[in-house]
């Protein structure tokens, strides 16, 4: 750990120009993937600190940059909360709050522009989110929800895409991603507590996806929520149509999550495949008043599209599930299974051929 800390000091010193002035900002140095990955692999001690965190705090103080130092304390608070060091987390977040306020005053005194910098506004939003998560972790759920939804205008949930663009273009203290993350976290707590109805919760998820359409976690949790609603729908013709709608949307968002990242692959992929294979195995009644055949066609078209968008190594993790469904009641489903297997075999012949051969 001490060698990692020394490496960070070396990287920072190499970023300085010959005259001692930085060639790039400290924010750019600290936000690099290498620095972020290095911190994520370390574990804070009982005080919520370690050599890497201490070296970063020292560097930020040497540069007299309260915003960057505040980011450091914010990260310490986040790691401490995850490690259940709640008192350490509270002190660290309070320290971050002081430093962000100091950075705000520094910005206001240095220029006449009243708009906050991107770093400061995003940091304030992240701080609110971490304070809310800390309150929720210690059992203060009501307070957590109040903190996390504070200053989010209710009209944002009724806006379409163009109205949202105009709203954020007009100037807000927080960006789309920061507000989207706060809404998603609040929605997850609301779902767990059963505090709102289905229509409102769906609208909240859809708002998050309008704000951050390429966020894997948002797609996954929306799919998971729709999936959970399937068992609660009745058995009438009308309710079956609603069930089909939930199922199609759930498969769609599970697939979108898998195209955007792999964090939830072991939850999203098996469930998406199981829903698809089970639904398309249903037989249609002669009248098909529930539109089963049409819904099955729609699902198969989605899976065919995902077959080329989801990486082959992701499908490789579900190879036994796919192989067991090569012979399927639905002809289009069988073709899609064969298509996915061909893609995996073509990309990883040495690894996949053994499973397919057996």
NUBAZA-98023 format. One record per atom (N, C-alpha, C): residue in one letter; x, y, z. Coordinates in steps of 0.001 Angstrom, whole numbers, plus 500000, padded with zeros to 6 digits. Example, Ala and Ser with C-alpha at 12.3 -4.5 7.8 and 13.67 -1.06 7.14 Angstrom:
A513190494310507800
A512300495500507800
A513200496700507800
S512850497750507080
S513670498940507140
S512900500030507870
// end
This chain:
X500834498799500000
X500000500000500000
X500873501257500000
X501957501220500758
X502843502380500811
X503511502630499458
X503813501561498723
X504395501725497386
X503371502343496430
X502091501948496574
X501043502566495759
X500952504064496059
X501033504400497345
X500980505815497743
X502154506583497160
X503340505976497188
X504524506617496619
X504371506812495120
X503755505837494464
X503519505943493020
X502605507127492697
X501632507376493537
X500727508505493301
X501461509833493448
X502355509903494418
X503161511124494584
X504029511340493349
X504610510265492825
X505446510360491617
X504617510830490419
X503419510257490258
X502560510646489134
X502166512110489233
X501861512551490453
X501481513948490625
X502652514876490329
X503851514528490825
X505020515378490615
X505395515431489138
X505196514317488403
X505510514302486973
X504538515145486162
X503340515411486737
X502364516241486025
X502676517732486138
X503600518087487027
X503973519497487189
X504920519931486078
X504778521132485641
X505671521671484622
X507029522033485202
X507895522541484362
X509250522878484794
X509253524002485827
X508301524902485707
X508253526030486648
X507478525706487909
X507081524449488055
X506330524066489242
X504838524242489103
X504403524754487948
X502979524902487691
X502456523630487035
X501271523172487404
X500763521917486857
X500441522017485370
X500885520985484602
X500521520900483194
X499055520533483030
X498516519830484015
X497104519499484031
X496581519699485439
X495273519891485578
X494714520169486891
X494804518943487789
X494819519194489096
X494845518091490050
X493589517240489916
X492477517860489544
X491239517104489344
X491376516070488249
X492068516436487151
X492278515481486055
X493163514327486498
X494175514641487309
X495086513590487792
X494347512613488691
X493590513159489642
X492901512328490627
X491769511515490002
X491112512064488994
X489969511374488388
X490371510357487329
X491663510151487119
X492101509165486129
X491696507764486567
X491556506861485588
X491131505491485882
X492112504783486810
X493407505053486631
X494414504386487454
X494263504750488926
X494066506031489195
X493907506459490590
X492607505913491180
X491536505910490396
X490248505412490892
X490313503906491171
X490926503145490262
X491027501691490444
X491932501341491614
X492991502132491801
X493919501858492891
X493222501996494250
X492389503009494379
X491703503220495652
X490643502151495891
X489992501689494825
X488923500700494981
X489448499341495428
X490744499083495226
X491310497788495612
X491906497798497018
X491878498943497677
X492437499032499029
X491322499063500070
X491660498718501291
X490685498655502380
X491090499659503459
X490178500551503855
X490519501490504934
X490613500781506275
X491434501327507191
X491563500727508515
X490407501169509409
X490544500919510708
X489457501225511642
X489145502714511730
X490070503543511303
X489838504992511314
X489299505492509986
X489073504558509045
X488572504938507734
X489629505490506818
X490890505211507101
X491973505773506316
X492975504685505944
X493926505049505073
X495074504209504761
X496131505099504112
X497260504509503724
X498376505309503210
X497998506051501931
X497217505413501059
X496836506058499796
X495948507266500052
X494945507087500910
X494046508202501218
X494814509352501863
X495702509023502787
X496480510072503470
X497375510831502500
X497998510118501554
X498861510789500582
X498044511702499675
X496851511276499303
X496010512128498451
X495561513380499195
X495212513230500451
X494826514398501242
X495990515378501370
X497202514846501552
X498384515710501673
X498631516471500381
X498493515778499232
X498706516424497937
X497701517544497714
X496416517266498027
X495386518292497812
X495611519505498706
X496106519275499929
X496388520410500824
X497578521218500335
X498585520544499788
X499739521253499236
X499322522153498074
X498359521702497308
X497882522496496166
X496842523535496578
X496444523518497852
X495439524461498357
X494167524402497508
X493674523179497292
X492476522966496479
X491409522309497353
X490511523097497983
X489514522515498887
X488530521587498174
X488277521832496889
X487335520966496159
X487877519553496037
X489165519441495681
X489778518125495558
X489905517453496922
X490275518226497948
X490369517655499289
X488988517192499767
X487972517962499417
X486612517549499754
X486233516243499080
X486659516084497805
X486412514827497090
X487079513652497814
X488284513892498335
X488990512851499076
X488201512437500323
X487745513440501088
X486979513130502286
X485656512456501937
X485077512842500813
X483844512192500352
X484083510716500070
X485228510416499442
X485577509027499151
X485839508254500442
X486502508899501415
X486731508252502715
X485395507927503385
X484462508882503321
X483143508650503909
X482402507508503239
X482517507432501921
X481856506359501169
X482429504994501546
X483761504896501571
X484404503630501913
X484104503235503363
X484076504218504257
X483790503924505662
X482362503440505842
X481421504051505117
X480027503596505208
X479888502159504733
X480549501845503620
X480483500479503107
X481124499491504072
X482136499965504825
X482771499128505829
X482072499162507173
X480889499813507238
X480078499925508452
X480784500685509572
X481674501572509190
X482299502487510162
X481511503797510119
X480312503774510695
X479368504860510496
X479810506171511140
X480448506105512291
X480913507336512935
X482032507983512127
X482930507156511610
X484003507667510744
X483407508279509483
X482415507599508918
X481771508093507699
X481109509445507940
X480431509594509065
X479752510859509370
X480751512005509515
X481860511736510210
X482881512781510373
X483507513151509033
X483766512163508202
X484394512415506903
X483475513221505989
X482192512873505979
X481237513602505138
X481045515030505645
X481070515214506959
X480983516571507515
X482197517397507103
X483375516764507108
X484590517457506670
X484491517826505192
X483952516904504389
X483775517182502956
X482817518340502745
X481756518408503560
X480786519496503453
X481449520843503714
X482303520902504731
X483017522138505054
X483912522569503900
X484619521615503330
X485567521923502248
X484846522339500971
X483709521709500663
X482951522109499477
X482383523513499660
X481974523842500868
X481498525206501147
X482638526216500989
X483821525818501441
X484996526679501292
X485336526878499815
X485224525792499039
X485483525878497589
X484465526791496915
X483214526703497360
X482157527556496802
X482449529021497064
X482847529346498291
X483171530728498627
X484379531208497826
X485331530326497612
X486528530673496846
X486167531002495405
X485244530215494834
X484805530462493452
X484063531783493348
X483191532044494312
X482395533271494268
X483272534512494435
X484349534415495218
X485234535564495435
X486204535785494281
X486480534705493513
X487468534805492446
X486905535354491147
X485591535237490942
X484993535774489712
X483566536202489981
X483014536900489017
X481647537419489156
X480608536449488630
X481040535324488053
X480098534342487534
X479435533617488698
X478128533673488763
X477399533079489889
X477172531590489700
X477441531028488515
X477244529603488289
X478370528800488921
X478016527681489536
X479015526808490128
X479766526064489042
X481021525708489328
X481758524873488395
X481142523474488385
X481434522719487310
X480882521365487196
X481324520493488354
X482613520600488718
X483145519771489805
X482432520066491112
X482250521361491435
X481628521717492709
X480167521290492757
X479416521539491693
X477989521186491689
X477787519678491764
X478595518918491022
X478479517460491071
X478884516935492443
X479903517539493030
X480358517096494348
X479295517328495412
X478601518466495338
X477544518740496309
X476417517723496174
X476100517340494937
X475072516323494712
X475492514965495243
X476764514604495003
X477273513328495520
X477269513309497046
X477579514461497641
X477616514550499101
X476227514297499688
X475208514893499083
X473841514665499553
X473475513185499454
X473876512563498365
X473580511145498174
X474254510289499246
X475514510588499552
X476239509812500564
X475675510048501963
X475267511286502266
X474626511558503548
X473327510751503671
X472556510707502583
X471296509963502592
X471539508467502785
X472543507927502088
X472862506504502225
X473315506173503643
X474043507095504261
X474492506889505635
X473302506866506588
X472374507805506410
X471179507837507262
X470357506560507091
X470245506093505849
X469485504861505593
X470184503660506232
X471509503649506197
X472270502525506754
X472101502417508264
X471907503563508940
X471764503528510398
X470294503483510815
X469387503282509851
X467980503066510160
X467081504278510065
X467602505417509661
X466786506634509549
X466291506787508104
X465362505906507716
X464916505850506324
X464162507100505892
X463313507619506759
X462527508814506420
X463437510014506176
X464411510185507059
X465371511275506891
X466172511104505608
X466551509864505319
X467326509578504102
X466555509971502855
X465272509624502804
X464447509977501640
X464284511480501508
X464139512162502638
X463977513621502596
X465237514289502058
X466407513797502502
X467684514380502052
X467875514148500564
X467600512928500123
X467935512541498754
X467026513197497725
X465784513507498125
X464844514101497171
X464713515610497351
X465472516153498280
X465423517586498522
X465872518345497275
X465126519354496907
X465429520248495775
X465252519589494408
X464715518373494357
X464367517786493051
X462943518223492724
X462739519033491693
X461389519530491387
X460465518397490962
X459252518386491471
X458294517319491146
X457888517350489673
X457987518516489043
X457590518612487641
X458509517833486710
X459699517472487212
X460649516752486369
X460107515386485961
X459196514831486771
X458644513505486484
X457559513544485410
X457099514734485056
X456088514863484000
X456676515372482680
X457984515590482634
X458607516157481438
X458966515078480431
X458860515424479141
X459344514531478099
X460818514839477820
X461396514152476833
X462831514302476573
X463223515733476235
X462469516380475343
X462815517742474929
X462657518733476079
X461630518532476906
X461430519426478053
X462551519259479085
X463017518032479254
X464131517797480172
X465400518474479678
X465646518400478366
X466819519058477795
X466759520562478020
X465594521139477807
X465429522585478005
X465598522959479471
X465104522091480349
X465191522356481790
X466645522414482243
X467461521463481799
X468858521445482215
X469696522464481447
X469274522790480216
X469999523803479445
X469805525190480042
X468677525398480724
X468409526713481313
X469290526995482528
X469959525944483028
X470878526140484147
X470326525628485456
X470902524533485969
X470526523987487270
X471804523762488076
X471635523653489375
X472807523478490228
X473419522089490092
X472655521118489593
X473136519749489442
X472835519242488044
X473697518341487547
X473537517799486216
X472569516632486169
X472319516142484944
X471376515039484752
X471797513786485503
X473104513472485453
X473559512223486072
X473410512258487587
X473744513389488199
X473657513500489656
X472211513365490116
X471303514077489455
X469885514000489831
X469339512612489530
X469755512027488392
X469302510680488049
X469700509659489095
X470917509757489594
X471382508822490618
X470587508988491920
X470276510217492265
X469502510443493484
X468083509903493341
X467462510121492183
X466105509614491968
X466091508090491993
X467081507462491368
X467123505997491342
X467275505420492736
X468194505997493523
X468395505486494879
X467129505644495712
X466474506794495598
X465223507013496338
X464146506037495881
X464078505783494587
X463079504854494047
X463298503442494567
X464544503014494659
X464841501679495188
X464375501561496636
X464580502601497429
X464114502576498825
X462590502594498876
X461968503346497986
X460503503406497944
X459925502039497585
X460554501347496644
X460094500008496248
X460225499038497420
X461353499084498110
X461572498189499261
X460549498441500363
X460166499686500543
X459208500026501591
X457762499967501153
X457512499757499843
X456150499716499329
X455407501021499542
X456106502137499332
X455551503451499683
X454741504097498560
X454884503625497314
X454173504245496193
X453541503169495309
X452635503599494432
X451973502684493519
X452834502358492304
X452389501358491548
X453154500886490393
X453350501971489339
X452297502712489022
X452372503732487972
X453411504799488314
X453426505252489566
X454371506291489964
X455799505774489961
X455982504528490415
X457327503956490435
X457857503766489019
X457015503286488115
X457424503134486717
X457826504485486131
X457055505519486459
X457348506856485947
X458696507353486463
X459023507023487707
X460301507438488283
X461461506739487577
X461334505438487346
X462377504711486621
X462548505270485204
X461429505544484548
X461490506067483177
X462140507449483147
X461909508254484181
X462558509568484273
X464066509422484401
X464497508472485234
X465941508216485396
X466557507831484064
X465873506969483307
X466409506509482019
X466414507630480982
X465521508595481114
X465575509769480240
X466789510629480574
X467093510716481876
X468224511536482312
X469558510864482011
X469643509554482286
X470900508808482093
X470586507533481305
X470362507646479992
X469918506480479208
X470947505364479092
X472213505659479299
X473258504640479146
X473764504112480488
X472936504195481525
X473342503738482856
X472863502310483059
X473795501390483168
X473486499957483323
X472611499683484538
X472967500280485664
X472242500000486908
X470769500384486806
X470468501505486150
X469081501956486019
X468261500950485219
X468820500475484103
X468110499477483291
X467894498195484086
X468911497759484830
X468811496506485571
X467730496584486644
X467715497663487416
X466750497759488510
X465326497978487990
X465182498653486865
X463848498788486269
X463356497424485806
X464230496651485150
X463861495298484709
X463504494421485903
X464274494534486965
X464038493733488170
X462694494085488801
X462351495371488800
X461065495786489360
X459906495241488523
X459981495376487207
X458929494857486334
X458801493343486477
X459936492678486607
X459951491227486814
X459204490860488097
X459418491634489161
X458761491345490437
X457254491552490373
X456802492369489428
X455382492653489298
X454625491535488570
X455318490651487863
X454665489618487059
X453795488699487909
X454290488318489071
X453546487389489918
X452346488040490600
X452265489371490572
X451186490074491252
X450031490420490321
X450199490140489026
X449150490451488056
X448133489308488040
X446849489637487865
X445779488634487854
X445829487708486651
X444769486927486479
X444739485919485414
X443663486185484365
X443055487373484347
X442068487690483318
X442770488017482006
X441973488130480937
X442553488448479624
X443264489793479663
X442621490776480282
X443220492116480358
X444514492088481175
X444480491371482304
X445672491323483138
X446790490526482478
X446434489539481664
X447456488790480935
X448168489681479927
X447431490594479321
X448056491550478394
X449014492465479151
X448627492840480366
X449522493650481197
X450760492838481560
X450565491548481868
X451693490685482195
X452653490595481022
X452107490474479796
X452963490429478606
X453758491721478458
X453101492835478746
X453780494132478646
X454933494212479641
X454677493792480884
X455727493790481901
X456869492862481501
X456526491691481006
X457549490709480642
X458425491214479501
X457801491780478472
X458561492292477320
X459477493432477755
X458944494358478562
X459759495483479018
X460888495014479937
X460601494006480752
X461630493480481651
X462765492839480852
X462424492019479871
X463448491408479012
X464245492481478281
X463542493505477816
X464198494596477086
X465248495284477949
X464892495608479196
X465818496353480051
X466909495464480633
X466616494175480856
X467699493256481221
X468733493218480093
X468239493121478852
X469139493090477697
X469923494379477544
X469259495528477755
X469951496815477669
X471055496907478713
X470771496421479922
X471791496442480982
X473001495607480576
X472763494467479923
X473860493587479512
X474669494175478359
X474045495005477528
X474792495656476446
X475647496807476960
X475279497359478132
X475973498534478662
X477061498202479681
X477010497011480257
X478001496635481264
X477812495207481717
X478700494779482612
X478683493377483043
X478594493232484559
X478242494302485240
X478191494258486697
X477116493303487199
X475993493219486468
X474871492396486913
X474654491181486015
X475712490730485354
X475561489665484359
X475022488380484957
X475441488017486173
X475018486741486756
X473604486791487327
X473013487961487353
X471607488095487729
X470737488350486507
X471195489247485641
X470365489664484511
X470284488609483410
X471416488022483042
X471421487107481902
X470609485835482150
X470827485087483238
X470006483879483443
X468518484181483524
X468172485292484169
X466745485630484290
X466164486029482942
X466887486804482155
X466400487196480832
X466173485972479949
X467137485059479946
X467009483848479129
X465859482973479611
X465701482841480936
X464629482011481482
X463259482575481118
X463097483893481229
X461820484520480879
X461505484328479404
X462512484525478564
X462337484377477113
X461980482931476747
X462761481967477219
X462557480563476849
X461237480026477385
X460869480436478587
X459607479963479170
X458407480570478470
X458473481879478192
X457329482549477568
X457083482051476148
X458134481872475381
X457952481433473989
X457612479949473885
X457648479217474991
X457231477807474968
X455734477647475182
X455048478746475537
X453601478683475743
X452887478483474408
X451854477667474433
X451052477456473227
X449960478506473157
X449600478892471946
X448573479916471731
X447208479254471541
X446177479892472087
X444807479404471870
X444396479721470433
X443386479019469888
X442960479267468500
X442599480725468223
X441920481352469178
X441532482754468958
X442674483715469289
X443541483320470235
X444678484129470671
X444269485559471015
X443172485662471828
X442672486991472179
X443657487741473073
X444551487014473711
X445514487666474605
X446759488151473861
X446857487852472563
X447992488311471778
X449301487636472130
X449228486344472511
X450436485628472911
X451411485510471741
X450892485115470578
X451770484910469417
X452496486204469039
X451763487301469035
X452373488591468695
X453448488976469710
X453174488738470994
X454153489054472036
X455388488158471926
X455169486890471581
X456300485981471401
X457188486418470237
X456561486859469160
X457336487378468020
X458158488595468429
X457553489471469214
X458243490685469651
X459456490338470528
X459285489372471433
X460387488961472301
X461509488339471477
X461168487488470527
X462195486843469702
X462975487853468863
X462306488897468384
X463011489941467630
X463990490694468530
X463587490925469790
X464486491596470731
X465715490742471004
X465502489446471239
X466618488554471535
X467553488451470332
X466996488434469136
X467823488399467932
X468705489635467839
X468151490781468239
X468930492015468245
X470014491975469316
X469668491480470511
X470642491395471608
X471753490395471304
X471468489408470453
X472470488390470123
X473714489000469505
X473550490121468804
X474692490784468175
X475241491940469012
X474484492379470021
X474913493529470831
X475572493112472145
X475105492012472726
X475690491534473982
X476958490763473658
X478086491048474319
X479348490362474003
X479240488847474159
X480005488125473323
X479942486666473320
X480367486072474663
X481367486691475316
X481826486118476581
X480766486228477671
X479824487157477512
X478713487237478460
X477782486045478270
X477435485745477012
X476590484585476732
X477288483280477132
X478612483279477091
X479360482069477448
X479065481634478886
X478779482600479768
X478498482262481167
X477200481474481324
X476314481542480306
X475026480837480376
X474948479717479343
X476082479183478961
X476126478169477904
X475260476942478220
X475312476365479425
X474451475202479709
X472967475500479549
X472548476690479967
X471145477080479844
X470732477174478378
X471627477663477528
X471330477779476097
X471343476416475416
X472322475591475740
X472441474274475095
X471218473414475401
X470701473519476617
X469530472716476992
X468272473133476238
X468311474283475545
X467120474775474839
X467318474801473325
X468306474064472831
X468526474035471375
X467291473494470668
X466706472438471229
X465448471904470693
X464318472539471493
X463659473503470896
X462621474283471585
X461316474186470817
X460201474328471554
X458873474234470919
X458657475326469880
X459214476497470139
X459041477629469230
X460190477654468219
X459857477649466945
X460874477571465901
X461799478778465908
X461243479983466063
X462068481196466082
X462991481220467293
X462498480752468425
X463333480679469621
X464506479732469402
X464225478578468791
X465285477608468500
X466347478223467579
X465911478999466602
X466854479653465680
X467721480669466434
X467108481412467354
X467868482409468110
X468881481758469050
X468488480625469658
X469424479899470507
X470621479443469681
X470339478898468482
X471417478439467597
X472306479603467157
X471696480763466924
X472454481948466526
X473428482369467623
X472941482411468869
X473804482800469993
X474940481799470162
X474630480505470059
X475660479472470214
X476706479562469105
X476266479857467889
X477218480019466774
X478156481191467037
X477588482281467543
X478414483460467842
X479465483142468913
X479048482408469953
X479974482058471025
X481041481092470513
X480633480101469701
X481581479136469148
X482588479801468219
X482107480756467417
X482999481451466482
X484015482310467224
X483601482879468367
X484495483762469123
X485415482976470050
X484908481915470666
X485692481120471617
X485585479630471281
X486123479216470150
X485975477802469733
X486638476825470691
X487824477178471190
X488550476261472060
X487872476019473391
X487102477004473864
X486447476865475155
X485008476332475034
X484283476814473999
X482860476471473900
X482612475103473273
X483540474603472475
X483283473368471726
X483100472180472662
X483751472201473829
X483638471067474742
X482226470976475291
X481661472103475699
X480288472074476209
X479288471709475122
X479482472272473921
X478572471996472819
X478725470554472335
X479957470043472396
X480194468670471937
X479513467643472809
X479493467903474122
X478831466986475032
X477326467104474932
// end
